[in-house]
């Protein structure tokens, strides 16, 4: 406010000074010292009244103040396809298909904060996006990390969020979809699915962390969690192992069935003994019958 008054009053003062110097030579110094104090006092009183008026309007007429707006950005293949005002997005939300986009960014304005202008929340499903206040998530800023870097093919780029706060609970950071968007937006660099990149940073415990293309992190209340995505090779090897286990199980089952069949078809030793006894009895009976005849 004072700067505005200075910008207006200085040209006026210079003009008045020139006119008085022409009309009354030598009197400018005398009158300037006398009236200059009153002018300064007047400007100070005006500034104080203006501050009181601003405070009054802030309390009793908040709708007259500038209200920063919230935005929803739709991301697909590293591009910001659409960006809506929050109220407009809520009207169209039911018509948006989640699988059409990689993710959604909810830009929530932060008021009276010197470090950040927006708090950024990431969503996968637009149906999960609801109107929230910054005060509802302000306590989540308990995890801090620094020196985020992206390295690919020998080139290094800083991962700085500027005036946007991404370190928010449940946010997913540094997966392929996120890096495609970030590198395209802030460095105009295209990240391909075949790129073998690496992300590094220093966490709050001064641990040096390195992430590959198969990793990303989820922000927690006071820390983070590293998630590993199985690679195609891992999935292929797992399928082979699973298939081998199934084959072995089938072979064991087949062997057990064959053994059961053999045991069922072959007579036991007890059965053989009983059979031999019956045959002997039959021979003796036949012999007796022949003797009687």
RALIN-V860264 format. One record per backbone hydrogen bond with DSSP energy under -1.0 kcal/mol. CO is the residue of the C=O (numbers start at 1). NH is the residue of the N-H. Records with the same first field share a line. If there is no record, write none. Layout:
BEGIN
CO = NH / NH
END
This chain:
BEGIN
1 = 5
2 = 6
3 = 7
4 = 8
5 = 9
6 = 10
8 = 12
9 = 13
10 = 14
11 = 15
12 = 16
13 = 17
14 = 18
15 = 19
16 = 20
17 = 21
18 = 22
19 = 23
20 = 24
24 = 27
27 = 31
28 = 32
29 = 33
30 = 34
31 = 35
32 = 36
35 = 39
36 = 40
37 = 41
38 = 42
39 = 43
40 = 44
41 = 45
42 = 46
43 = 47
44 = 48
45 = 49
46 = 50
47 = 51
48 = 52
49 = 53
50 = 54
51 = 55
52 = 56
53 = 57
54 = 58
55 = 59
56 = 60
57 = 61
61 = 64
62 = 65
70 = 86
71 = 107
72 = 84
73 = 105
74 = 81
75 = 102 / 103
76 = 79
79 = 76 / 81
82 = 74
84 = 72
85 = 89
86 = 90
87 = 91
88 = 92
89 = 93
92 = 95
93 = 96
97 = 100
98 = 101
103 = 75
104 = 123
105 = 73
106 = 121
107 = 71
108 = 119
117 = 110
118 = 165
119 = 108
121 = 106
123 = 104
125 = 128
126 = 129
133 = 136
134 = 137
137 = 140
138 = 141
140 = 142
146 = 202
148 = 159
149 = 200
150 = 157
151 = 198
152 = 155
155 = 152
157 = 150
161 = 164
163 = 117 / 118
165 = 120
166 = 168
168 = 171
171 = 219
173 = 217
175 = 179
176 = 180
177 = 181
178 = 182
179 = 183
180 = 184
181 = 185
182 = 186
183 = 187 / 189
192 = 195
198 = 151
199 = 211
200 = 149
201 = 209
202 = 146
203 = 206
207 = 203
209 = 201
211 = 199
212 = 215
214 = 229
216 = 227
217 = 173
218 = 225
219 = 170
223 = 220
225 = 218
227 = 216
231 = 235
232 = 236
233 = 237
234 = 238
235 = 239
236 = 240
237 = 241
238 = 242
239 = 243
240 = 244
241 = 245
242 = 246
243 = 247
244 = 248
245 = 249
246 = 250
247 = 251
248 = 252
249 = 253
250 = 254
251 = 255
252 = 256
253 = 257
254 = 258
255 = 259
256 = 260
257 = 261
258 = 262
259 = 263
260 = 264
261 = 265
262 = 266
268 = 272
269 = 273
270 = 274
271 = 275
272 = 276
273 = 277
274 = 278
275 = 279
276 = 280
277 = 281
278 = 282
279 = 283
280 = 284
281 = 285
282 = 286
283 = 287
284 = 288
285 = 289
286 = 290
287 = 291
288 = 292
289 = 293
END
